[in-house]
Amino acid sequence: QVQLVESGGGLVQPGGSLRLSCAASGSIFEVYTMGWYRQAPGSQRELVAAITGGGSTNYGDSVKGRFTISRDNANKRLYLQMNNLKPEDTAVYYCNRHPPFRIGTADYWGQGTQVTVSS
């Protein structure tokens, strides 16, 4: 059974940086396209960055040039380097497969990690 544990969030000033990490277990990690999603209060969860098993990346327009997604298949880790953070980046960040893992009829999500960008 899949398990995803996100970490690395926190409070940072505008223009600052954070690096998020995700530890995955219980699945064949290296074959999946993985992504970082975020959900701000009152908003739907959105995909901000994705990376294939072979390392090809794709980014949402709002984070392009500021965020970098990477992965370590041997250790089943996913990362998101976030630079030049803006207040509108404030959200709970989640890692998941793209599309998300499912358990039964529902999408599976970890607990996420809170990122707050504020002065």
N, C-alpha and C positions, 0 to 999 in steps of 0.2 A: 504494500500500500504506500502511495506516495506521501512524502512529508516535505514541506517547504518551510524554512525558517529564515526570516529576513532580519537584518541587523544593520546598524550604522547610521540610523537617523539621528536627528537632534535639532537644536536651535542654532541657527546661523544667521549672520547679518547679510543683507543684500550684497552681492558681489563675492560672497564666500564660496567655499567648496565643501562637499561631503562625498564620501565613498560608501555606497551601500553594498552589502554582501548578502548572498542567499545560499544556504546550504540545502541541497536536495538529497533525498534518500528514497530508496524503495522503487526506483524506476530505472529504465535504460536511458540515462540522462543524455548521453552523447548523440543520440539519433534525433532528438527533438529540437525543433526551433523553440527557443525560450525568450521570454520577454519580461520587461518591467512595465508594470501598470501603476497608475495612481488614481486616487479618488479624493477629491477635495470636498469639503462640507457642502451639501446641497447639490452636488454634481454626480454624474454617472462616472463609473470607473472607465479610464481610458488607457490605451496602450501607448507608451511613450517611446519605447525602443525594443527592438527584437534582434535576435542573432540566431542564425542557423547552426546546425551541428558543425558545419565546415567553417564557420566564422564570418559569413556574410552578414552585414548589419543593415538596419533600416531604422529611421528615426522620425518621430513626429515633427511637424514644422516648428512647433513652439520650443523644442529643445535642440534642434539641429545646430551643430557648431558649439554647443555648450556641454552636452552630455555624451559620454562614451560608454557603450555596453561591451562587456567582454566575458569570457567564460573559461573555466578550467575543467575540461571534461574528465580528466583523471581523478580529480577530487570532487567532482559534482558540485562545482561552485559557479555562481553567476554574480557578476559585479556591475555596478553602475557608478561611474565617476561623474559627478555633477559639479560643474564649474560655473562661475558667474551667475550664481543663483539669484532668482528674483522672487519677490513676494508671491507672485502667481504660481510659483512652484510648490507652495505650501500644500501638502496633501499627505495622506497615508500611501506609502509605496509598497507594492506587492510584486513578488516574482511569480511566474507561472509559465507553463507551456503556452505556446500560441498555436492553436486555441487552447484555452485552459483545460487542465485535467478535470475529469469528472469522476464523482463517486456516486454511483447509482444514476439518478436523473438530475443531480445538481452539480454545478461547478464547485471544485475544491479550491479554497483559498487559505493561505497561512494567516498569521496574525498581523502581518504587515509591520512597517516601521514608519513612525511619524517623522516627517520633515517639516520644520517650521522656519520660514525665512522672514525675519523681522528685525528692525532696528530698535 
